[in-house]
Amino acid sequence: MAPSVACSFFFDDELLGEPSTPAMDACALCAKPLARDHDVFMYRGDTPYCSEECRHEQMHLDAVCAKQAARRQQRFSAGTESHRVQRQSRKVSVAS
């Protein structure tokens, strides 16, 4: 694909005022302006980055956030289970 075609796709055909569509004029991580004559690195569909380093950093941040969310979910599930067991044991002792 010729650079001018790619640039026209990223810059000229944007829908202005669309809140769900990220702007294609700046890096999503460092906010560095994206030049029409340079490569644009994409991640997660339509999110632009100025370099492979910025894209890789975002991927790393997303992985860390996913691990933290999984840990929180695991702690929540374990806490909910222990709470349920405590409630059941109270019911048994009251009935005795």
ROMI-488858 format. One record per residue: residue number from 1; chain; x, y, z of N, C-alpha, C in turn. Coordinates in steps of 0.05 Angstrom, whole numbers. Atoms other than C-alpha are relative to their C-alpha. Layout:
BEGIN
<rec><n>NUM</n><chain>A</chain><n_px>X</n_px><n_py>Y</n_py><n_pz>Z</n_pz><ca_px>X</ca_px><ca_py>Y</ca_py><ca_pz>Z</ca_pz><c_px>X</c_px><c_py>Y</c_py><c_pz>Z</c_pz></rec>
...
This chain:
BEGIN
<rec><n>1</n><chain>A</chain><n_px>17</n_px><n_py>-23</n_py><n_pz>0</n_pz><ca_px>0</ca_px><ca_py>0</ca_py><ca_pz>0</ca_pz><c_px>18</c_px><c_py>25</c_py><c_pz>0</c_pz></rec>
<rec><n>2</n><chain>A</chain><n_px>-16</n_px><n_py>-25</n_py><n_pz>1</n_pz><ca_px>28</ca_px><ca_py>68</ca_py><ca_pz>-18</ca_pz><c_px>-4</c_px><c_py>17</c_py><c_pz>24</c_pz></rec>
<rec><n>3</n><chain>A</chain><n_px>3</n_px><n_py>-17</n_py><n_pz>-24</n_pz><ca_px>42</ca_px><ca_py>116</ca_py><ca_pz>40</ca_pz><c_px>-23</c_px><c_py>20</c_py><c_pz>-2</c_pz></rec>
<rec><n>4</n><chain>A</chain><n_px>22</n_px><n_py>-20</n_py><n_pz>3</n_pz><ca_px>-7</ca_px><ca_py>167</ca_py><ca_pz>12</ca_pz><c_px>-27</c_px><c_py>-12</c_py><c_pz>4</c_pz></rec>
<rec><n>5</n><chain>A</chain><n_px>26</n_px><n_py>13</n_py><n_pz>-4</n_pz><ca_px>-63</ca_px><ca_py>116</ca_py><ca_pz>12</ca_pz><c_px>-4</c_px><c_py>-5</c_py><c_pz>30</c_pz></rec>
<rec><n>6</n><chain>A</chain><n_px>2</n_px><n_py>5</n_py><n_pz>-29</n_pz><ca_px>-48</ca_px><ca_py>96</ca_py><ca_pz>84</ca_pz><c_px>-6</c_px><c_py>25</c_py><c_pz>15</c_pz></rec>
<rec><n>7</n><chain>A</chain><n_px>5</n_px><n_py>-25</n_py><n_pz>-14</n_pz><ca_px>-45</ca_px><ca_py>168</ca_py><ca_pz>106</ca_pz><c_px>-28</c_px><c_py>10</c_py><c_pz>-5</c_pz></rec>
<rec><n>8</n><chain>A</chain><n_px>27</n_px><n_py>-9</n_py><n_pz>6</n_pz><ca_px>-110</ca_px><ca_py>184</ca_py><ca_pz>71</ca_pz><c_px>-19</c_px><c_py>-16</c_py><c_pz>17</c_pz></rec>
<rec><n>9</n><chain>A</chain><n_px>18</n_px><n_py>16</n_py><n_pz>-17</n_pz><ca_px>-142</ca_px><ca_py>126</ca_py><ca_pz>109</ca_pz><c_px>0</c_px><c_py>9</c_py><c_pz>28</c_pz></rec>
<rec><n>10</n><chain>A</chain><n_px>-2</n_px><n_py>-7</n_py><n_pz>-28</n_pz><ca_px>-116</ca_px><ca_py>147</ca_py><ca_pz>177</ca_pz><c_px>-8</c_px><c_py>29</c_py><c_pz>5</c_pz></rec>
<rec><n>11</n><chain>A</chain><n_px>3</n_px><n_py>-29</n_py><n_pz>-7</n_pz><ca_px>-120</ca_px><ca_py>223</ca_py><ca_pz>172</ca_pz><c_px>-25</c_px><c_py>13</c_py><c_pz>-13</c_pz></rec>
<rec><n>12</n><chain>A</chain><n_px>20</n_px><n_py>-15</n_py><n_pz>14</n_pz><ca_px>-169</ca_px><ca_py>245</ca_py><ca_pz>119</ca_pz><c_px>-29</c_px><c_py>-11</c_py><c_pz>2</c_pz></rec>
<rec><n>13</n><chain>A</chain><n_px>27</n_px><n_py>13</n_py><n_pz>0</n_pz><ca_px>-227</ca_px><ca_py>195</ca_py><ca_pz>126</ca_pz><c_px>-11</c_px><c_py>-2</c_py><c_pz>28</c_pz></rec>
<rec><n>14</n><chain>A</chain><n_px>10</n_px><n_py>2</n_py><n_pz>-28</n_pz><ca_px>-236</ca_px><ca_py>204</ca_py><ca_pz>202</ca_pz><c_px>-28</c_px><c_py>13</c_py><c_pz>2</c_pz></rec>
<rec><n>15</n><chain>A</chain><n_px>25</n_px><n_py>-12</n_py><n_pz>-7</n_pz><ca_px>-305</ca_px><ca_py>218</ca_py><ca_pz>228</ca_pz><c_px>5</c_px><c_py>20</c_py><c_pz>23</c_pz></rec>
<rec><n>16</n><chain>A</chain><n_px>-5</n_px><n_py>-20</n_py><n_pz>-21</n_pz><ca_px>-299</ca_px><ca_py>283</ca_py><ca_pz>267</ca_pz><c_px>-23</c_px><c_py>-1</c_py><c_pz>20</c_pz></rec>
<rec><n>17</n><chain>A</chain><n_px>20</n_px><n_py>-1</n_py><n_pz>-21</n_pz><ca_px>-335</ca_px><ca_py>286</ca_py><ca_pz>333</ca_pz><c_px>-10</c_px><c_py>-27</c_py><c_pz>9</c_pz></rec>
<rec><n>18</n><chain>A</chain><n_px>7</n_px><n_py>27</n_py><n_pz>-10</n_pz><ca_px>-340</ca_px><ca_py>211</ca_py><ca_pz>343</ca_pz><c_px>15</c_px><c_py>-6</c_py><c_pz>26</c_pz></rec>
<rec><n>19</n><chain>A</chain><n_px>-14</n_px><n_py>4</n_py><n_pz>-25</n_pz><ca_px>-324</ca_px><ca_py>200</ca_py><ca_pz>417</ca_pz><c_px>12</c_px><c_py>-28</c_py><c_pz>2</c_pz></rec>
<rec><n>20</n><chain>A</chain><n_px>-11</n_px><n_py>27</n_py><n_pz>-2</n_pz><ca_px>-311</ca_px><ca_py>125</ca_py><ca_pz>408</ca_pz><c_px>24</c_px><c_py>-5</c_py><c_pz>-19</c_pz></rec>
<rec><n>21</n><chain>A</chain><n_px>-22</n_px><n_py>3</n_py><n_pz>20</n_pz><ca_px>-261</ca_px><ca_py>136</ca_py><ca_pz>351</ca_pz><c_px>24</c_px><c_py>16</c_py><c_pz>9</c_pz></rec>
<rec><n>22</n><chain>A</chain><n_px>-23</n_px><n_py>-16</n_py><n_pz>-9</n_pz><ca_px>-191</ca_px><ca_py>154</ca_py><ca_pz>375</ca_pz><c_px>11</c_px><c_py>17</c_py><c_pz>-23</c_pz></rec>
<rec><n>23</n><chain>A</chain><n_px>-12</n_px><n_py>-18</n_py><n_pz>20</n_pz><ca_px>-158</ca_px><ca_py>212</ca_py><ca_pz>338</ca_pz><c_px>25</c_px><c_py>-13</c_py><c_pz>-11</c_pz></rec>
<rec><n>24</n><chain>A</chain><n_px>-23</n_px><n_py>12</n_py><n_pz>13</n_pz><ca_px>-106</ca_px><ca_py>190</ca_py><ca_pz>288</ca_pz><c_px>22</c_px><c_py>21</c_py><c_pz>-5</c_pz></rec>
<rec><n>25</n><chain>A</chain><n_px>-20</n_px><n_py>-21</n_py><n_pz>4</n_pz><ca_px>-64</ca_px><ca_py>253</ca_py><ca_pz>295</ca_pz><c_px>22</c_px><c_py>0</c_py><c_pz>21</c_pz></rec>
<rec><n>26</n><chain>A</chain><n_px>-20</n_px><n_py>0</n_py><n_pz>-21</n_pz><ca_px>-25</ca_px><ca_py>236</ca_py><ca_pz>358</ca_pz><c_px>2</c_px><c_py>-29</c_py><c_pz>12</c_pz></rec>
<rec><n>27</n><chain>A</chain><n_px>-5</n_px><n_py>26</n_py><n_pz>-13</n_pz><ca_px>6</ca_px><ca_py>176</ca_py><ca_pz>393</ca_pz><c_px>-18</c_px><c_py>-3</c_py><c_pz>24</c_pz></rec>
<rec><n>28</n><chain>A</chain><n_px>18</n_px><n_py>5</n_py><n_pz>-23</n_pz><ca_px>-43</ca_px><ca_py>145</ca_py><ca_pz>443</ca_pz><c_px>14</c_px><c_py>-1</c_py><c_pz>26</c_pz></rec>
<rec><n>29</n><chain>A</chain><n_px>-15</n_px><n_py>3</n_py><n_pz>-25</n_pz><ca_px>12</ca_px><ca_py>136</ca_py><ca_pz>495</ca_pz><c_px>15</c_px><c_py>26</c_py><c_pz>7</c_pz></rec>
<rec><n>30</n><chain>A</chain><n_px>-17</n_px><n_py>-23</n_py><n_pz>-6</n_pz><ca_px>60</ca_px><ca_py>196</ca_py><ca_pz>490</ca_pz><c_px>-11</c_px><c_py>26</c_py><c_pz>-11</c_pz></rec>
<rec><n>31</n><chain>A</chain><n_px>13</n_px><n_py>-24</n_py><n_pz>12</n_pz><ca_px>15</ca_px><ca_py>244</ca_py><ca_pz>451</ca_pz><c_px>17</c_px><c_py>14</c_py><c_pz>-21</c_pz></rec>
<rec><n>32</n><chain>A</chain><n_px>-17</n_px><n_py>-12</n_py><n_pz>21</n_pz><ca_px>71</ca_px><ca_py>257</ca_py><ca_pz>400</ca_pz><c_px>-16</c_px><c_py>2</c_py><c_pz>-26</c_pz></rec>
<rec><n>33</n><chain>A</chain><n_px>15</n_px><n_py>-2</n_py><n_pz>26</n_pz><ca_px>41</ca_px><ca_py>283</ca_py><ca_pz>335</ca_pz><c_px>9</c_px><c_py>-21</c_py><c_pz>-20</c_pz></rec>
<rec><n>34</n><chain>A</chain><n_px>-6</n_px><n_py>20</n_py><n_pz>20</n_pz><ca_px>38</ca_px><ca_py>231</ca_py><ca_pz>281</ca_pz><c_px>3</c_px><c_py>14</c_py><c_pz>-27</c_pz></rec>
<rec><n>35</n><chain>A</chain><n_px>-6</n_px><n_py>-13</n_py><n_pz>26</n_pz><ca_px>70</ca_px><ca_py>254</ca_py><ca_pz>216</ca_pz><c_px>-12</c_px><c_py>-17</c_py><c_pz>-23</c_pz></rec>
<rec><n>36</n><chain>A</chain><n_px>12</n_px><n_py>14</n_py><n_pz>23</n_pz><ca_px>37</ca_px><ca_py>237</ca_py><ca_pz>150</ca_pz><c_px>20</c_px><c_py>-16</c_py><c_pz>-16</c_pz></rec>
<rec><n>37</n><chain>A</chain><n_px>-20</n_px><n_py>14</n_py><n_pz>16</n_pz><ca_px>103</ca_px><ca_py>213</ca_py><ca_pz>121</ca_pz><c_px>15</c_px><c_py>-21</c_py><c_pz>16</c_pz></rec>
<rec><n>38</n><chain>A</chain><n_px>-12</n_px><n_py>20</n_py><n_pz>-17</n_pz><ca_px>121</ca_px><ca_py>165</ca_py><ca_pz>178</ca_pz><c_px>-19</c_px><c_py>-23</c_py><c_pz>5</c_pz></rec>
<rec><n>39</n><chain>A</chain><n_px>17</n_px><n_py>23</n_py><n_pz>-7</n_pz><ca_px>96</ca_px><ca_py>96</ca_py><ca_pz>198</ca_pz><c_px>-17</c_px><c_py>6</c_py><c_pz>24</c_pz></rec>
<rec><n>40</n><chain>A</chain><n_px>18</n_px><n_py>-1</n_py><n_pz>-23</n_pz><ca_px>38</ca_px><ca_py>91</ca_py><ca_pz>246</ca_pz><c_px>-3</c_px><c_py>-29</c_py><c_pz>9</c_pz></rec>
<rec><n>41</n><chain>A</chain><n_px>2</n_px><n_py>27</n_py><n_pz>-11</n_pz><ca_px>39</ca_px><ca_py>30</ca_py><ca_pz>292</ca_pz><c_px>-27</c_px><c_py>-3</c_py><c_pz>14</c_pz></rec>
<rec><n>42</n><chain>A</chain><n_px>27</n_px><n_py>4</n_py><n_pz>-10</n_pz><ca_px>-29</ca_px><ca_py>3</ca_py><ca_pz>310</ca_pz><c_px>-1</c_px><c_py>-22</c_py><c_pz>21</c_pz></rec>
<rec><n>43</n><chain>A</chain><n_px>4</n_px><n_py>20</n_py><n_pz>-21</n_pz><ca_px>-53</ca_px><ca_py>-37</ca_py><ca_pz>370</ca_pz><c_px>-30</c_px><c_py>0</c_py><c_pz>8</c_pz></rec>
<rec><n>44</n><chain>A</chain><n_px>28</n_px><n_py>2</n_py><n_pz>-7</n_pz><ca_px>-122</ca_px><ca_py>-62</ca_py><ca_pz>389</ca_pz><c_px>-19</c_px><c_py>13</c_py><c_pz>-20</c_pz></rec>
<rec><n>45</n><chain>A</chain><n_px>18</n_px><n_py>-11</n_py><n_pz>21</n_pz><ca_px>-155</ca_px><ca_py>-44</ca_py><ca_pz>324</ca_pz><c_px>8</c_px><c_py>27</c_py><c_pz>-11</c_pz></rec>
<rec><n>46</n><chain>A</chain><n_px>-4</n_px><n_py>-26</n_py><n_pz>12</n_pz><ca_px>-153</ca_px><ca_py>30</ca_py><ca_pz>314</ca_pz><c_px>14</c_px><c_py>20</c_py><c_pz>19</c_pz></rec>
<rec><n>47</n><chain>A</chain><n_px>-15</n_px><n_py>-17</n_py><n_pz>-18</n_pz><ca_px>-106</ca_px><ca_py>57</ca_py><ca_pz>368</ca_pz><c_px>28</c_px><c_py>5</c_py><c_pz>-11</c_pz></rec>
<rec><n>48</n><chain>A</chain><n_px>-26</n_px><n_py>-5</n_py><n_pz>13</n_pz><ca_px>-45</ca_px><ca_py>92</ca_py><ca_pz>337</ca_pz><c_px>22</c_px><c_py>6</c_py><c_pz>20</c_pz></rec>
<rec><n>49</n><chain>A</chain><n_px>-24</n_px><n_py>-5</n_py><n_pz>-15</n_pz><ca_px>25</ca_px><ca_py>95</ca_py><ca_pz>365</ca_pz><c_px>22</c_px><c_py>10</c_py><c_pz>-18</c_pz></rec>
<rec><n>50</n><chain>A</chain><n_px>-21</n_px><n_py>-12</n_py><n_pz>17</n_pz><ca_px>85</ca_px><ca_py>135</ca_py><ca_pz>340</ca_pz><c_px>24</c_px><c_py>-19</c_py><c_pz>-5</c_pz></rec>
<rec><n>51</n><chain>A</chain><n_px>-23</n_px><n_py>17</n_py><n_pz>3</n_pz><ca_px>135</ca_px><ca_py>78</ca_py><ca_pz>349</ca_pz><c_px>-7</c_px><c_py>-28</c_py><c_pz>11</c_pz></rec>
<rec><n>52</n><chain>A</chain><n_px>3</n_px><n_py>27</n_py><n_pz>-11</n_pz><ca_px>142</ca_px><ca_py>4</ca_py><ca_pz>364</ca_pz><c_px>3</c_px><c_py>0</c_py><c_pz>30</c_pz></rec>
<rec><n>53</n><chain>A</chain><n_px>-5</n_px><n_py>-2</n_py><n_pz>-29</n_pz><ca_px>168</ca_px><ca_py>24</ca_py><ca_pz>433</ca_pz><c_px>-25</c_px><c_py>9</c_py><c_pz>15</c_pz></rec>
<rec><n>54</n><chain>A</chain><n_px>25</n_px><n_py>-9</n_py><n_pz>-13</n_pz><ca_px>104</ca_px><ca_py>62</ca_py><ca_pz>451</ca_pz><c_px>-21</c_px><c_py>-22</c_py><c_pz>-1</c_pz></rec>
<rec><n>55</n><chain>A</chain><n_px>20</n_px><n_py>21</n_py><n_pz>3</n_pz><ca_px>61</ca_px><ca_py>6</ca_py><ca_pz>424</ca_pz><c_px>7</c_px><c_py>-23</c_py><c_pz>20</c_pz></rec>
<rec><n>56</n><chain>A</chain><n_px>-9</n_px><n_py>22</n_py><n_pz>-18</n_pz><ca_px>102</ca_px><ca_py>-46</ca_py><ca_pz>463</ca_pz><c_px>-5</c_px><c_py>8</c_py><c_pz>30</c_pz></rec>
<rec><n>57</n><chain>A</chain><n_px>5</n_px><n_py>-10</n_py><n_pz>-27</n_pz><ca_px>97</ca_px><ca_py>-3</ca_py><ca_pz>527</ca_pz><c_px>-30</c_px><c_py>-3</c_py><c_pz>7</c_pz></rec>
<rec><n>58</n><chain>A</chain><n_px>29</n_px><n_py>2</n_py><n_pz>-5</n_pz><ca_px>21</ca_px><ca_py>-1</ca_py><ca_pz>520</ca_pz><c_px>-8</c_px><c_py>-29</c_py><c_pz>4</c_pz></rec>
<rec><n>59</n><chain>A</chain><n_px>6</n_px><n_py>29</n_py><n_pz>-3</n_pz><ca_px>19</ca_px><ca_py>-77</ca_py><ca_pz>510</ca_pz><c_px>9</c_px><c_py>-9</c_py><c_pz>28</c_pz></rec>
<rec><n>60</n><chain>A</chain><n_px>-10</n_px><n_py>8</n_py><n_pz>-26</n_pz><ca_px>61</ca_px><ca_py>-85</ca_py><ca_pz>573</ca_pz><c_px>-19</c_px><c_py>11</c_py><c_pz>22</c_pz></rec>
<rec><n>61</n><chain>A</chain><n_px>19</n_px><n_py>-11</n_py><n_pz>-20</n_pz><ca_px>15</ca_px><ca_py>-38</ca_py><ca_pz>613</ca_pz><c_px>-26</c_px><c_py>-15</c_py><c_pz>0</c_pz></rec>
<rec><n>62</n><chain>A</chain><n_px>25</n_px><n_py>15</n_py><n_pz>2</n_pz><ca_px>-46</ca_px><ca_py>-76</ca_py><ca_pz>588</ca_pz><c_px>3</c_px><c_py>-28</c_py><c_pz>14</c_pz></rec>
<rec><n>63</n><chain>A</chain><n_px>-5</n_px><n_py>27</n_py><n_pz>-12</n_pz><ca_px>-15</ca_px><ca_py>-143</ca_py><ca_pz>610</ca_pz><c_px>1</c_px><c_py>3</c_py><c_pz>30</c_pz></rec>
<rec><n>64</n><chain>A</chain><n_px>-2</n_px><n_py>-4</n_py><n_pz>-29</n_pz><ca_px>1</ca_px><ca_py>-115</ca_py><ca_pz>679</ca_pz><c_px>-28</c_px><c_py>5</c_py><c_pz>12</c_pz></rec>
<rec><n>65</n><chain>A</chain><n_px>27</n_px><n_py>-5</n_py><n_pz>-9</n_pz><ca_px>-70</ca_px><ca_py>-89</ca_py><ca_pz>687</ca_pz><c_px>-17</c_px><c_py>-25</c_py><c_pz>-1</c_pz></rec>
<rec><n>66</n><chain>A</chain><n_px>15</n_px><n_py>25</n_py><n_pz>1</n_pz><ca_px>-99</ca_px><ca_py>-156</ca_py><ca_pz>665</ca_pz><c_px>8</c_px><c_py>-18</c_py><c_pz>22</c_pz></rec>
<rec><n>67</n><chain>A</chain><n_px>-8</n_px><n_py>17</n_py><n_pz>-22</n_pz><ca_px>-57</ca_px><ca_py>-193</ca_py><ca_pz>716</ca_pz><c_px>-11</c_px><c_py>10</c_py><c_pz>26</c_pz></rec>
<rec><n>68</n><chain>A</chain><n_px>11</n_px><n_py>-11</n_py><n_pz>-25</n_pz><ca_px>-78</ca_px><ca_py>-145</ca_py><ca_pz>771</ca_pz><c_px>-30</c_px><c_py>-5</c_py><c_pz>2</c_pz></rec>
<rec><n>69</n><chain>A</chain><n_px>29</n_px><n_py>6</n_py><n_pz>-1</n_pz><ca_px>-151</ca_px><ca_py>-153</ca_py><ca_pz>752</ca_pz><c_px>-6</c_px><c_py>-29</c_py><c_pz>6</c_pz></rec>
<rec><n>70</n><chain>A</chain><n_px>4</n_px><n_py>28</n_py><n_pz>-6</n_pz><ca_px>-144</ca_px><ca_py>-228</ca_py><ca_pz>753</ca_pz><c_px>5</c_px><c_py>-6</c_py><c_pz>30</c_pz></rec>
<rec><n>71</n><chain>A</chain><n_px>-6</n_px><n_py>4</n_py><n_pz>-29</n_pz><ca_px>-113</ca_px><ca_py>-225</ca_py><ca_pz>823</ca_pz><c_px>-23</c_px><c_py>11</c_py><c_pz>17</c_pz></rec>
<rec><n>72</n><chain>A</chain><n_px>23</n_px><n_py>-11</n_py><n_pz>-15</n_pz><ca_px>-169</ca_px><ca_py>-180</ca_py><ca_pz>848</ca_pz><c_px>-24</c_px><c_py>-18</c_py><c_pz>-2</c_pz></rec>
<rec><n>73</n><chain>A</chain><n_px>23</n_px><n_py>18</n_py><n_pz>3</n_pz><ca_px>-221</ca_px><ca_py>-227</ca_py><ca_pz>819</ca_pz><c_px>5</c_px><c_py>-25</c_py><c_pz>16</c_pz></rec>
<rec><n>74</n><chain>A</chain><n_px>-6</n_px><n_py>25</n_py><n_pz>-15</n_pz><ca_px>-186</ca_px><ca_py>-287</ca_py><ca_pz>851</ca_pz><c_px>-4</c_px><c_py>6</c_py><c_pz>30</c_pz></rec>
<rec><n>75</n><chain>A</chain><n_px>4</n_px><n_py>-7</n_py><n_pz>-28</n_pz><ca_px>-184</ca_px><ca_py>-251</ca_py><ca_pz>919</ca_pz><c_px>-29</c_px><c_py>3</c_py><c_pz>6</c_pz></rec>
<rec><n>76</n><chain>A</chain><n_px>28</n_px><n_py>-4</n_py><n_pz>-4</n_pz><ca_px>-256</ca_px><ca_py>-231</ca_py><ca_pz>912</ca_pz><c_px>-15</c_px><c_py>-27</c_py><c_pz>1</c_pz></rec>
<rec><n>77</n><chain>A</chain><n_px>13</n_px><n_py>27</n_py><n_pz>1</n_pz><ca_px>-277</ca_px><ca_py>-302</ca_py><ca_pz>894</ca_pz><c_px>7</c_px><c_py>-15</c_py><c_pz>25</c_pz></rec>
<rec><n>78</n><chain>A</chain><n_px>-8</n_px><n_py>15</n_py><n_pz>-25</n_pz><ca_px>-237</ca_px><ca_py>-331</ca_py><ca_pz>953</ca_pz><c_px>-15</c_px><c_py>12</c_py><c_pz>24</c_pz></rec>
<rec><n>79</n><chain>A</chain><n_px>13</n_px><n_py>-13</n_py><n_pz>-22</n_pz><ca_px>-267</ca_px><ca_py>-279</ca_py><ca_pz>1000</ca_pz><c_px>-30</c_px><c_py>-6</c_py><c_pz>1</c_pz></rec>
<rec><n>80</n><chain>A</chain><n_px>29</n_px><n_py>7</n_py><n_pz>2</n_pz><ca_px>-338</ca_px><ca_py>-293</ca_py><ca_pz>976</ca_pz><c_px>-4</c_px><c_py>-28</c_py><c_pz>9</c_pz></rec>
<rec><n>81</n><chain>A</chain><n_px>2</n_px><n_py>28</n_py><n_pz>-8</n_pz><ca_px>-327</ca_px><ca_py>-368</ca_py><ca_pz>985</ca_pz><c_px>2</c_px><c_py>-3</c_py><c_pz>30</c_pz></rec>
<rec><n>82</n><chain>A</chain><n_px>-3</n_px><n_py>3</n_py><n_pz>-29</n_pz><ca_px>-301</ca_px><ca_py>-361</ca_py><ca_pz>1056</ca_pz><c_px>-23</c_px><c_py>13</c_py><c_pz>15</c_pz></rec>
<rec><n>83</n><chain>A</chain><n_px>24</n_px><n_py>-13</n_py><n_pz>-13</n_pz><ca_px>-359</ca_px><ca_py>-314</ca_py><ca_pz>1073</ca_pz><c_px>-24</c_px><c_py>-19</c_py><c_pz>-1</c_pz></rec>
<rec><n>84</n><chain>A</chain><n_px>22</n_px><n_py>19</n_py><n_pz>3</n_pz><ca_px>-408</ca_px><ca_py>-366</ca_py><ca_pz>1046</ca_pz><c_px>3</c_px><c_py>-23</c_py><c_pz>20</c_pz></rec>
<rec><n>85</n><chain>A</chain><n_px>-5</n_px><n_py>22</n_py><n_pz>-18</n_pz><ca_px>-376</ca_px><ca_py>-421</ca_py><ca_pz>1087</ca_pz><c_px>-6</c_px><c_py>9</c_py><c_pz>29</c_pz></rec>
<rec><n>86</n><chain>A</chain><n_px>6</n_px><n_py>-10</n_py><n_pz>-27</n_pz><ca_px>-379</ca_px><ca_py>-378</ca_py><ca_pz>1150</ca_pz><c_px>-30</c_px><c_py>2</c_py><c_pz>6</c_pz></rec>
<rec><n>87</n><chain>A</chain><n_px>28</n_px><n_py>-2</n_py><n_pz>-3</n_pz><ca_px>-452</ca_px><ca_py>-364</ca_py><ca_pz>1139</ca_pz><c_px>-13</c_px><c_py>-27</c_py><c_pz>4</c_pz></rec>
<rec><n>88</n><chain>A</chain><n_px>11</n_px><n_py>27</n_py><n_pz>-2</n_pz><ca_px>-467</ca_px><ca_py>-438</ca_py><ca_pz>1130</ca_pz><c_px>6</c_px><c_py>-12</c_py><c_pz>27</c_pz></rec>
<rec><n>89</n><chain>A</chain><n_px>-7</n_px><n_py>11</n_py><n_pz>-26</n_pz><ca_px>-429</ca_px><ca_py>-456</ca_py><ca_pz>1193</ca_pz><c_px>-16</c_px><c_py>13</c_py><c_pz>23</c_pz></rec>
<rec><n>90</n><chain>A</chain><n_px>17</n_px><n_py>-13</n_py><n_pz>-20</n_pz><ca_px>-469</ca_px><ca_py>-405</ca_py><ca_pz>1233</ca_pz><c_px>-28</c_px><c_py>-12</c_py><c_pz>0</c_pz></rec>
<rec><n>91</n><chain>A</chain><n_px>27</n_px><n_py>12</n_py><n_pz>1</n_pz><ca_px>-534</ca_px><ca_py>-435</ca_py><ca_pz>1208</ca_pz><c_px>0</c_px><c_py>-27</c_py><c_pz>13</c_pz></rec>
<rec><n>92</n><chain>A</chain><n_px>-1</n_px><n_py>27</n_py><n_pz>-12</n_pz><ca_px>-512</ca_px><ca_py>-504</ca_py><ca_pz>1229</ca_pz><c_px>1</c_px><c_py>2</c_py><c_pz>30</c_pz></rec>
<rec><n>93</n><chain>A</chain><n_px>-2</n_px><n_py>-2</n_py><n_pz>-29</n_pz><ca_px>-492</ca_px><ca_py>-482</ca_py><ca_pz>1299</ca_pz><c_px>-26</c_px><c_py>11</c_py><c_pz>13</c_pz></rec>
<rec><n>94</n><chain>A</chain><n_px>25</n_px><n_py>-10</n_py><n_pz>-11</n_pz><ca_px>-557</ca_px><ca_py>-444</ca_py><ca_pz>1309</ca_pz><c_px>-21</c_px><c_py>-22</c_py><c_pz>0</c_pz></rec>
<rec><n>95</n><chain>A</chain><n_px>20</n_px><n_py>21</n_py><n_pz>1</n_pz><ca_px>-598</ca_px><ca_py>-504</ca_py><ca_pz>1288</ca_pz><c_px>6</c_px><c_py>-23</c_py><c_pz>20</c_pz></rec>
<rec><n>96</n><chain>A</chain><n_px>-7</n_px><n_py>21</n_py><n_pz>-19</n_pz><ca_px>-561</ca_px><ca_py>-551</ca_py><ca_pz>1336</ca_pz><c_px>-12</c_px><c_py>4</c_py><c_pz>27</c_pz></rec>
